[in-house]
Amino acid sequence: MLTLVSYLQANDPEQNKHRFYRIAYGQDLFEQWIVEITYGQVGCKGRSLITLYDSQKEAISYVKQALKRRQSSTGRTGVNYDSVYSNMSQLA
């Protein structure tokens, strides 16, 4: 079962950019750790990337790395992501 860690949105009506970024993690039935990142335009299904890890520590490290990359989105895309939901305390 996956637990939502963070949901971010980037909105800029002047540039017509309305993006979302959702990251969740958890364990599957085979006790592997899963990190699922979904991103795309607000109002659309978006694309999902699923990555498997052997340990919780590796999965959490990847989650933190992915969220850190979103902080630098202003320089790359011209739009800053704002946190709509964050449950960073869920990370051990």
N, C-alpha and C positions, 0 to 999 in steps of 0.2 A: 504494500500500500504506500502510495506516495503522499508526502506532506508538502504543502505549498510553503516555500521559503520566502519568496518575494515576487511581487507583481509591480512592474514599472510601466509608466506611460510617458511618451514624448509627444507633445502637441504644439504645433506651430501653424496656425491658420494662414499666416502670410506666406509661408512656404508650402502650404497644403501637405504638411507632414503630420500624420497621426499614427504613431507606432506603439506597440506594446511588447513587453518582454517578461515572460513568466518562467520561473525556475522552481522545480520541485525535486525532492529526493526521497528515497526510502529503500526498502528491501523487497525483493521478489520472493516467490515460493521456494526458490533454490538457494536462498540466503545470499544472493549477490546484491550488491548495492547499486542502485540505479539513480542517475541524475538525468532529469528530463528538462530540456530548455525549449520553450515554445516562443516564437516571435513572429511579428508580421504587422499588418495594418489593423488598426482598431476596427472592430466590426466584422473581421474576416477570421477564418479558421486558423490561419497561420501555418508555419512549418515547425516541426518538432525534431529535435535531435535527442537521441537517447544514448547514453554512455553507461557501460557497465564497469563496476570496480569490485575488487576482491575484499576491500576493507572500507569501513566507515570513514576512517581517517583520509583515505585517498579521495573519497566522494566529497567530503566536506571541503577539502583543499581545492577541488575543482569548482565547487559552488562559489567559494570565496574569490577565486581567480576570475570566474565569469562575471561576478558582480563588480569586481574592481575594474574590469574592462568597460563595463557600462558607464562608469564614472567619467571615462575619457571620451564619451560619445560626442560631446560638443565640438571637439576639435575635428572629428572625423565626419560627422553628419550635419553639424550646424544646429542640432537640437539637443537639449538636455533632457535626460530621463528623470522624472519625479516618481518617488515611491508612493504607490497607492496602497500597498499592503506589504508589510515586512514582519517576518517571524524569525528573525536571526537568533532569538533565544532558543529556538528549536534545535539549532546546531549544537552538538555536544563538544 
